[in-house]
Structures are given as structure tokens and as C-alpha cells.
């Protein structure tokens, strides 16, 4: 039985992945912001609920990530996989308590921070892996990191690629720094999940009209992350561009100096 941590596991793709992990006989630890949704998720697991737990956490701040790590490590000394499915979608100029934009702090930095804090628990697993979900962002995507990490006057169209591509750089870093640990990035696809509630009204209206034609099912979007967390026949670091097709994957090859700079910045921000 494997123990799998799912951040964002109380709804959407993360919840679907958690159901599949449980169906295959594994144990899941869910992290999410909404306690009610977390409790509903546990109740929906039926007899498998005794292999699941939920923690209501705030992953947009440094203190919140540290608190999440302390709480899960108090209950588990080993994690076989970490699935980062937590994400926010906002076009507004917002700031967290740490002065960072939430799109950056949740969609990348919290993933780096939480994983670094949980590395000792990953080291105790025989075949540990870290899987991060993003929007479609191939490793070859050109991105500008001059505004990283402050992103002053955040511009979604200009800055989103740098934030999302940072996940690829972290996967590349883990591959080099942690021998034996597999790390990958999965395109979540265009599944209709709760994240759409944070989008502008015109995007929500468009989703209602074109959704049946263009949206992937949550099951399809969850397929690759589940397989990446459980299967051992893939090398690190990898990117899965097509939802539902685990065999189609691309190696993550990035400029090492850029990766190192981003990791140095991430370490300076979080202290780990």
C-alpha cells in the first residue's frame, strides 16, 4: 500500500485522482482550503474512507505551507508520491501575506516549498515521485523570468508562462538533486472544475456554451497524473502534453543555469 499526498484533493481533478488511488488499494492524504469540501470528499469514499484523511490548509503563504507540512508529517513518516493539483486562476493584482501574487505562490512556489519540506518522507519510499499539474506548457515554451518572483503589477497574459514553466524547472532540479526520485509535469487539460469560478464572467459564459465540445472530462484529465504517481516505467523528468495519453510524453530539457537561478530564488523566499 502506497501513501499519496494530494494537494487540492478535495475537488476536481485532485479528488478524482484520490478516488482512483483508493480504488487501487492505496492510502491518500488530501490537502485543501475548504473544510466542508474536504469532509464531503471523505464521506464520499465509503468503505475506503478509513484509508483517507483531510487537512484544511492555506497553501498560498509560507506559514500555511509550513503548517501543512508539520501536520502531515505528524501522521506519516513516508510518502510514496506527492501530487500537486492545487491551483488558482486570477487576473487581478492581488498579494498574499508574503507580498507575492497568489498565481505564483500557489501554482508554483507552494509546490516547491511543500515538497522540499517533505523530502525526508519521500526519501523513505522505495520509488518516490513528485507530479505537478499545470495548464498546457511544453518545456520548449519561451518564457521571460526577469519579473520572477515579484511580478509587479501582475499581467496574466505576460506572466503565466513563467510561473507555470517554473514547475518544469523544479522537476529538472529534483531529477538532478534527488537521485531515485521521479519528477514530472502533467497538462491538466481543459476540464471543467471549480477553478472556473475564479475566472472572469465572460470565460464562465463561454465555458457553458462550448464546454460540451471542448472540455475534457475530469476522468480523462486525471488519467496521466494517476499513472505517473503509480507506474514505474517512466524516466525523470517528464512532461505529459496530452490528457488521457500516458504514453505520449516529452523529456524536460532546460537550461541548467536558469533552473539554478529559479531554485536559488525559491530557496531564498522559503528558507528551504
N, C-alpha and C positions, 0 to 999 in steps of 0.2 A: 504493500500500500504506500503510495506516494502522498506527500503533503504539499499542496499547491496554494500559494498565496495569490489571490486575485484582487488587485486594486480596481475599484469600480465594479465590484462583483454583485452589487445589489440591484442592477438593472441592465437592460440592453445586451450587448454582445458579451460582456463580462459575466452576466448572470447565465446566459445560455451556455457559455463555456463551463461555468461551475456545474451546471446540471449534467453536462457530458462527463466531466471528471468524476462526479459522484456515481453516475450510471456505470462507469468502468471500475468502480470499487475503490476510488481514492478519497482522500480527505481534503477539504477545502477550508481556507480561512479567507473570509470576504472583508474587504475594506470599502467603506462608502461614507458619504456625508450624511445621508438621510436615514436616521434610525428607523423610521417607520418602514421604509422600503426594505431595509435590511431584515427587519423582523418578519415582514411578509415573505421575503425570499426564503428565510429559514423555514417558515411554516409550509411553504410550497414544496419542500423537498421530501415530505412524507417520512417514510421509514429511514431514509438516508440522512435525515437531519442530525442524527447523532454523530455523523462524520463531518459536520459543518459548524462553523462559528462565524460570528459577525462582530466587527468593531466599528463604531461610529467615529470617524476621524476627520480631521481637516488637513488635507494634503497640500493646500496652497501656501502654507507658511512653514518656515524652518522648524518652529516649535511643534507644529502639528505633525510633521513627519517624524520628528524625534519621539514624540509621544506615541505615535503609531508603532514605531519600531520597538519601543520599550514594552508595549502591551503585547505584541505578538511574540516577542522573544521570552516573555514571562510564561508563555504557554507552550512554546515549541522551540526546541533547540536545533531542529533541522528543517530545511525547506528544500524540496527537490526541484521546485520551479517557482518563479515569480512571473506572473502575467500582469503587465501594466496596461489596463484598458481604460483607466480614468482619463477623462479629457474634458475640456471646456471649449466653448465656441463663443467668442465675444468680439465685437468690432469697436468697443468703447475704450476710452482712455481711462482704465481703472488701475489701481495699485493695491497690492496686498500690504499686510502689516510690515513686511520686509522691504517695501518700496519697489517691488517687482511687478511686472504686468502678469495677471493670472494666466494668460495664454502660455507664457513662458514658464511660469512657476509650476503649473500643473502638468502641462503637456510635455515638458522635458525635465526641468530641474528636480521636481519631486521624485521622478523615476530614478535619476542618478542618485539622489540623496538617500532614498529608502533602500535601494539596492546596496549601496556602499555600507550602510548600517547593518544590513542583513547578510553581508558576505560570510561572516563566521558560520552562520546557519547553513548557507549554501555549500560551504566547504565540507560540511559533514555528510552531504549527499554524494552518492557514487557518480551520478551523471546529472549534475545540476545544469539548469538553463534559465536564461532571462529572456523574456519575449515582450516586445513593446509594440503596441498598436499605434498607427498613425494614419492620416489621410494618405492618398497616393503621392508618394515622394520617392522616386527612384534614386539610388545612390549617386547617379551621374548628374543629378539636378544642380545647376549652378546656383549658389547662394552667397549672399554677402553677409559677412559676420562682423562688419565694422560697428554695427549698432548693438551687438551682443555684449553683455546681457541687459543693459539698461533699457534699450528700446524706447528712448524718449519720444513722446508723442507717438505711441504705437500705431502703426499703419498695417492693418491685417494683410492687405494685398502685397505689401512690400516685405513684411517681416515674418510671415507664417512659415515660409520655406526654410529660413534659417533655424527657427525653433524646431520644426519637425525633423530637419536633416540632422540636428544635434543628436537625435536618437540613434541614427546610423553611426555617428562618430563614437557614441558611447558603446555601441555593440562592438565596433572595431577595437576600442580601448580594452573592453573586457576580454576579448579574444587574446590580446597580447599580454595583458596583465594577470589574467587568471587562467593558466593552463588547465584544460579539462572542463572548463565551463563553457557551454554553448550559449551564444547570444544572437538574437535575430530580431528583425523588424518586419511587421506584417501590415500590409494595406488593409484597413478595416472595411474598405468599400463604401458604398452609399446606402447603408442600412438605415432604416427609419427608426431612430431611437430617441431617447429623451433629450439628447444633445440638441435636437432641432428646436426645442423650446427656447433655447438661448439665442437662436438666430433671428434676424430681422423679420418683420411680418411678411414682407414680400417673398422671402425664402420659404417661410412656412406655407404661404398660399400656393407657391409653385409646387411644393412637395405634395400637397393634396391633389394637385391636378396631374402631375407627371409621375408621382410616386409609383403607381402600379406598373408603369412602363420601364422605369429606370432604376428603381431601388432594388438592392439585393435583399434577400431575406436575412433575418438575424442568424438563422441556422447556417446559411452559406457564409456569412461574414465571420462566424465563429469557427468554421472548419479548420482553417490553417493555424490559428492560434492554439487550438486544442492539439492538433497533430504535432506542432512544434514543441509543445510542452511535454508530450508523451513519447514521441518517436526518437530514436537514436541514430537514424540513418541519414543525418544531415550534418555537414561541417559548419563550423562557425567561421566568420559572421555571415549571415544570410538575410536576404530580403525577399519576401513573397509579394509579388505585384498584383496577382490576380486572385480575388476571393474565390474560395472553393477549389482551387487547384494547387495542391501541396507540392506537386512535382515540378511546377514552374517556379523557379527561384533563381536569384541572382546573387553572386558574391558581392560583399560590401568591400570595395577597394577605394580608400580615400587617402588624401594627403596626410601623412603622419604628423607633420608639423602643425597643421590646422587642428587635427584631433588633439594633439598635446596641448595646444593653446586653449581649446574649449574645456578640456579636462582640468587644466590649471585654474581657469576661471570658476568652474563648477566647484572645485575644492575650496577655493578662497571664499566663495559665497556660503558654503555649507559647513566647512570645517572638517570634512572627511574626504 
